[in-house]
Amino acid sequence: MPKVLLDNGMVEETITKTMPRYVGFERYCEWACEDITNDFTGNNKIWITPREREGFKGVYDTKEDWEPECMSVEKDIESFQKYLDETYGEGKYEAYALGAYIHSAVSFAFNKGDDTRCRWDSGTCGFVGINKEMNYDLNTLASSISDAWNGWVEEIGVYDNYNEEIVDSIYSTESVKDINEFKDRMKKEYGVEEYKSEN
């Protein structure tokens, strides 16, 4: 190991460290949660119940000028669909009830009726006009916004130790197929087989 005698009488020793150029990583990613939330609210029309307890209103509400009639969830979906067609153009958005199952964490769902996953801990917390042009898989979208709300989104990626930059990455909210294809590509292109958790 190279040593240099400094003017102040101290000795500086340089230690050489060898590491692979490309390494895989997994880490919770706050800004990914924000990106998913912003994508959801930016592409869809959302009305959230004004009940403040859960805190969904201010985060997911796109401040639609509509109010449910509260006769039934199905009637409110019809009413919201009419509002969406009149306000944004017929057929651009499809209305759903936004269900929330709340029990230590939150799980969202898009329904054509009330959320009945649990008679004590789930119900309708709002209404959503899903943008048809986005071609969402609704189960994947519900899972993504649930993970974003709970702070469970991970970035899975490859880091270049030589250039000190991320080569490529994907969010854990993508489909299992997409994540596996990403990892296969990273293995072929960069020789990365393992992904170390940084959390």
C-alpha positions in Angstrom: 0.0 0.0 0.0 1.5 3.4 -1.1 2.5 5.7 1.8 3.2 9.4 1.6 5.0 11.5 4.3 3.1 14.7 4.7 4.6 18.1 5.7 2.9 18.0 9.1 4.7 14.8 10.0 1.7 12.5 9.4 1.7 9.5 7.1 -1.0 9.1 4.5 -1.7 5.6 3.4 -3.8 4.8 0.3 -5.8 1.7 0.5 -6.9 0.0 -2.7 -10.3 -1.6 -2.8 -11.4 -4.1 -5.5 -15.1 -4.3 -6.3 -17.3 -5.5 -9.2 -18.1 -2.7 -11.7 -21.8 -3.5 -11.8 -23.8 -4.4 -8.7 -27.5 -5.0 -8.2 -29.5 -3.2 -5.5 -33.0 -3.0 -3.9 -34.1 0.0 -1.8 -37.2 1.6 -0.6 -37.8 4.7 -2.7 -39.8 7.7 -1.4 -39.7 9.6 -4.6 -41.0 6.5 -6.5 -44.0 6.6 -4.1 -44.5 10.3 -5.1 -44.1 9.5 -8.8 -46.8 6.8 -8.6 -49.1 9.1 -6.7 -48.6 11.9 -9.1 -49.1 9.6 -12.1 -52.4 8.4 -10.6 -53.8 11.8 -9.8 -52.4 13.4 -13.0 -54.0 10.9 -15.4 -57.3 10.2 -13.7 -60.3 12.1 -12.1 -60.8 11.4 -8.4 -63.3 12.5 -5.8 -62.5 11.5 -2.2 -64.9 11.6 0.7 -64.2 14.7 2.9 -63.7 12.5 6.0 -60.2 13.5 7.2 -59.4 10.5 9.4 -57.6 8.5 6.7 -56.0 11.5 5.0 -56.7 10.4 1.4 -58.4 13.7 0.6 -55.5 16.1 -0.1 -53.3 13.3 -1.6 -55.6 11.5 -4.1 -58.4 14.1 -4.5 -58.3 15.9 -7.9 -61.0 18.3 -6.6 -63.8 17.3 -8.9 -66.9 19.6 -8.8 -69.3 16.7 -8.1 -71.0 15.3 -5.0 -72.4 11.8 -4.5 -76.1 11.4 -3.8 -75.4 8.8 -1.2 -78.4 6.6 -2.2 -76.2 3.7 -3.1 -72.6 3.2 -4.4 -73.9 1.9 -7.7 -76.1 5.0 -8.2 -73.2 7.3 -7.3 -71.0 5.5 -9.9 -73.7 6.2 -12.5 -73.9 9.8 -11.4 -70.1 10.2 -11.5 -69.9 8.6 -14.9 -72.5 11.2 -16.2 -70.4 14.0 -14.6 -67.2 12.7 -16.3 -68.9 12.4 -19.7 -70.4 15.9 -19.5 -67.2 17.5 -18.1 -64.4 15.8 -20.0 -66.0 14.2 -23.0 -68.1 11.0 -23.4 -66.1 7.8 -23.1 -62.8 9.3 -22.0 -63.0 8.1 -18.4 -64.7 5.1 -16.8 -66.2 5.6 -13.3 -65.4 3.2 -10.4 -65.8 3.3 -6.7 -62.5 3.6 -4.9 -62.5 1.0 -2.1 -60.1 1.0 0.8 -59.4 -1.9 3.2 -57.7 -0.4 6.2 -56.1 -2.6 8.8 -52.6 -1.6 9.9 -51.9 -0.8 6.2 -54.2 0.3 3.3 -55.2 -1.7 0.3 -57.1 0.1 -2.5 -59.4 -1.5 -5.0 -61.5 -0.3 -8.0 -65.1 -1.6 -7.8 -68.4 -1.2 -9.5 -70.1 -1.5 -6.1 -69.2 -1.0 -2.4 -65.9 -2.5 -1.2 -66.9 -5.6 0.7 -63.6 -7.3 1.3 -64.1 -7.0 5.0 -67.3 -5.9 6.7 -65.5 -4.1 9.5 -62.4 -2.6 7.9 -63.3 -1.9 4.2 -65.6 0.5 2.4 -65.8 3.1 -0.3 -63.6 6.1 0.3 -64.2 7.9 -3.1 -64.9 7.6 -6.8 -62.4 7.5 -9.7 -62.7 8.2 -13.4 -60.0 5.9 -14.9 -58.5 7.4 -18.1 -59.2 4.8 -20.8 -56.3 5.9 -22.9 -53.8 4.8 -20.2 -54.9 1.1 -20.7 -54.3 0.3 -17.0 -54.5 -3.1 -15.6 -56.8 -2.2 -12.6 -55.3 -4.8 -10.3 -51.8 -3.6 -10.9 -52.9 0.0 -10.6 -54.6 -0.7 -7.3 -51.6 -2.5 -6.0 -49.3 0.3 -7.1 -51.2 3.1 -5.4 -51.5 0.9 -2.3 -47.8 0.3 -2.1 -47.2 4.0 -2.8 -49.6 5.0 0.1 -47.9 2.6 2.5 -44.4 3.5 1.4 -43.6 0.0 0.2 -42.2 0.8 -3.3 -38.7 -0.4 -4.0 -36.4 0.6 -6.7 -34.6 -2.5 -8.2 -31.6 -1.5 -10.2 -28.0 -1.9 -11.3 -25.2 0.6 -10.1 -22.0 1.2 -12.0 -19.2 1.6 -9.5 -16.8 3.0 -12.1 -19.0 5.8 -13.4 -20.8 6.2 -10.1 -24.3 6.1 -11.6 -27.4 4.0 -11.9 -27.3 2.1 -15.2 -31.0 1.1 -15.2 -33.8 0.4 -12.7 -37.4 -0.6 -12.3 -40.0 -0.2 -9.6 -41.3 -3.1 -7.5 -44.8 -2.1 -8.5 -44.3 -3.4 -12.1 -45.6 -6.9 -12.9 -43.6 -9.9 -11.9 -43.1 -10.7 -15.6 -41.6 -7.2 -16.2 -39.3 -7.5 -13.2 -38.1 -10.9 -14.2 -37.4 -9.7 -17.8 -35.5 -6.7 -16.4 -33.3 -9.0 -14.2 -32.7 -11.3 -17.1 -31.6 -8.4 -19.3 -29.3 -7.0 -16.5 -27.7 -10.5 -16.2 -27.0 -10.7 -19.9 -25.8 -7.1 -20.3 -24.0 -6.5 -17.0 -23.5 -9.9 -15.4 -25.6 -9.0 -12.4 -27.3 -11.9 -10.7 -27.9 -10.7 -7.1 -29.6 -7.7 -5.8 -28.5 -6.5 -2.3 -31.0 -4.7 -0.1 -29.9 -1.2 0.9 -32.7 -0.7 3.4 
